[in-house]
Amino acid sequence: MAKGPAPFSDIGKQAKDLLTKDYNFDHKFTFSVPSPTGLGLTATGVKKDQIFIGDISTQYQSGNTTVDVKVDTYSKVSTKVTVNEILASTKAAFSFDIPDHKSGKLDVQYLHNHAAINSSIGLNPSPLLDVAATLGDKDLVLGGEIGFDTASASFTKYNAGIAFNKPDFSAALILMDKGKALKASYIHSVNPLNGTVVAAEMTHRFSSYQNSFTIGSSHAIDPSTRVKTRFSDNGKVAMLCQREWRPKSMITVSAEYDSKSSNASPKFGLALALKP
């Protein structure tokens, strides 16, 4: 695939990942078995309060084609077939769920040296259509996305964004919620030697003049252990500790406390990921 600007969904993604990724306040277990033949198996289980949800997924790769199949505890079978380089610099994916016969969807991604286009259309009589495009290069990206519902002949979304990326920082500005809100994000690598990174997100809603923000950090204690912290204006404080106790196998402990709620108990979560 051609190397060019990141897709629209990646604008502001670095800061969002630092502030949200790997935080988990339930009990989660993941077991992955890779295979040199191209067939991989992953089993996932999540316990939320007294409810247990799980799924088993497989992935098969052959040449430019990847097939993903997932079966969950509700007997829903999700299938996705991805073909890379179906045309020059173009990737296509066909997905559907069983027994939902209206869930079929076709995704097409085109990457150029100075452009990236992602499109998605539902394969049913009244499909949803999504199109996103970016222009630029690896340093400066400008883009937008629209969503259209053919059943109601109305737009479901239209957003625009710009990002400026450098090796040690990334800044992004996104006009979201159909132009009703503006979100700014920033991530900065403070010390590459010990993996210290800080990030912040701030959202302003034009109708209510309401501002909200979240700040966070990530720090590598040693090559196998990472600690993350997060604070939001709503009073919620969170912390995460993740350790790779063997190659590609991790244990993650998360905690969150709502300082503005006198009756709320702290939340704790544990995630264990095993990969032989």
N, C-alpha and C positions, 0 to 999 in steps of 0.2 A: 504494500500500500504506500501511496505517496506520503511524504512528510510535509506537513503544513500546519495551519492553525488547529487548535483543539476544537472539538465540537462545542455547541452552545451549552450543553449540559455540564461541561467542565469549567465554565466561567464561575469563579468563586468556590470551586469544589475543594481546593486545598485547605482553605480556612474552615469550610464546613466539616470536612473529614476530621480535622484536628479537634473540633468542638463536639462532634457527635459520634464518630466511628468508634466501635468497640465498647461503648458504654452500654451496659446491660444490667437491668435490675430484676431479672428473673434467674432461673437456673437453666443453663443451656449446655448441651453436650453435642459435639460434632466428631464423627469418626470418618476419616477419608482413607481410601485404599487406592492409590494410583496403580497403573499397570503399564508395563513397557509395550504392551500390544496395542495401546490406544484406548482401552476400556477402563474407566475409573468409576468407583462407587463411593458415595457419600451418604451417611445416615446422620440425621439431625433430630434432636429432641429438645423441646422447651417446656418447662413447667411454670405456668403462670398461676399463682395462688394454688388452687386445687385442680386445675385443668392441665392436662398433658397434651401437647401437640407435637407431632413428629412427621417426618417425611424421609423417603429414600430416593436418591437421585443417582442416575448413571450418566456418564458422558463417553461417547465414542468418537474418536477422531480418525479420519482416513483421508490423506491428501489435503485438499482444501475444504473438506466437508466435516462439520462437527454436529453431532446429534445429541441433544440433551433430553432426558426423560425423567420426570419426577412424579412420584406417587405419594400423596399425603394421607393423614389419618381419616379424612373425609371421603376417601376413595376417588379423589379427583386426580386425573392423569394429565400432566402438562408436558407438552412436547414442543421442542424447538429445533429446527434444522437450519444451520448457518453454512453458507457457501462463500468462501473468500475468493476474491478475484474472479467473480462470475463474469465481469467485464473488467477492463483496465481500471484499476484504482477503485473498484466497486465491490461492496459486500452486501449480500442479501440474506435475510432471515425470515423463515416462515414458522409461525407458532400457532398452537391451538390447544384447547383444553377439552377433555372428555369428562362428563357428558354435555358440556355447554357447546351446542352446535353453532352458536353465534360468536364464539370467542376467537375465530381465526383472524390472524393479523399478518401483514407483510411489511417488513422493515427493510429499507434500502439506505445504505450509507455510501457516499462518494467523497473521496479525499483527493484534494489537489494540492499543489505546492503552496497556493495562496487562498484556498477555499475548502470548506467542509460543509457538506449538505447531508442532513438526516431527514428521512421521510418515513411516515408510518400510515397505513390505511387499514381499517377493519374490513374483513372479507365477509360482509353481510349486506343485505339490501339497503340499510341506512347506516353507512359506515362513519366512523370518526376519522378525521384526517388531521395529521400533525406534520408540520414542516418546520425545520430549524436549519439555519445557515449561519456560517461565520466567514469572515474575510480577515486576512492579515498574515502573520507569521508566528513563530514561536514566542516572540516578545510582545507583540501587540495584536489583540484580537477584538473585533467588533462584530456583533451578531444579533440575531433576533429569532423568535419562534412564534408560530401561530397555530391554533387548534380550531377546527371547524366541524360542527355537528350537522351532517346533511339532513338528519331527521327534522331538526328544528330550524335549519338554515340560519344558524347563529354561531358566533365565535365563542369557543370555550376558553380561549386564552390568547393573549398577545403580549409578549414581553420582549425587552431589548436589553442588551448588556455590553459592557466593554471591560477588557482586562489587560493589565500591564504586568508582564512576567519577567523576572530576572532570577539568576541562580540563587540569590539569598532572600528574595522577597517576591510577593505577588499581591497586587491590589485589583479589586474588581468593583464595578458599579452596575447594579441591575435594576431596571424599571420593571416591576412585577405586578401581579394581580390586576392585569388589564390597565396598567398605568395608575393604579390607586396607591401604590407603595414604592418606596425607593430603598434598596438595600445596598449597603457598602460593606465590603469585607477586606481584611488585610491579614497577611501571614508573613512572619519574618523569622529567618534563621539567625538567632542571636549568637550562638556558639556552635559551629559545626563539629568541633572536637568532642563535646559531650552531648550533642544532639538536642540542645536547648532551642525550642521553637515556641513563639507566642503567636496568637491569632485573636482577631476580634471581628464581630459582626454587629452592625447597627441597622435597624429598620425604622423608617419614618413613614407613617400613614397620613396621606394628605387630607383625608376627610375628617379625621379626629385629631389631627396634629399630635398623635401619640408616637413616642419614641420608645424603642426597646433595644437592648444590647446584650451581648454575651461575649465574655472574654475567656481565654483559656491558654494553657501552656502544656508543653510536652518536654520531658527531660529523661535522658538515658542515664540511669545510675551505673550500669555496666553494659557490655555488649548484649546481654541476655535479658535485661530488666528495664522496663520503661514505666514512668509515672506521668499521668496526665491530671490536670486540674481544670475546673470550669466554674465560672460564676456568672449568673444572669441577674438582670435588674428585677426580676420577679422574686428574688430572695433565695433561689435554689443554688446550692453549692454542691458540686460533685467532684469525686476523685476516683481515679482508676489506677490499678497497678497490674501490669502484664509482664509475665515471665515466660521466656522460651526455655523450658526445662530440658528439652531435647530438640534436635533439628526439626523445625516445622510443627512442633507440638507445643501448644501454649496454654497457660492457665491465666485467667483474667478475673480480678476481683474489683467490683465497682460499688460505690456508695454515694448516696445523695441525701441531702438534708434541706428541707424547706424552712428557712429561718423566719418566714412571715406567717407560718401556720403553727399555732400553739398546740394543735391536736394531732398533727401529722407525725408519724414515727419515721425515723430514717429508713431509707430503702437500701437494700443490699442485693447484690447479684453475683453469681458465679458462672463463669463460662470456661469449659474445658474442651480444647480442640486437640485431637489425636491424629497423627499422620505417620504411619510406620515408615 
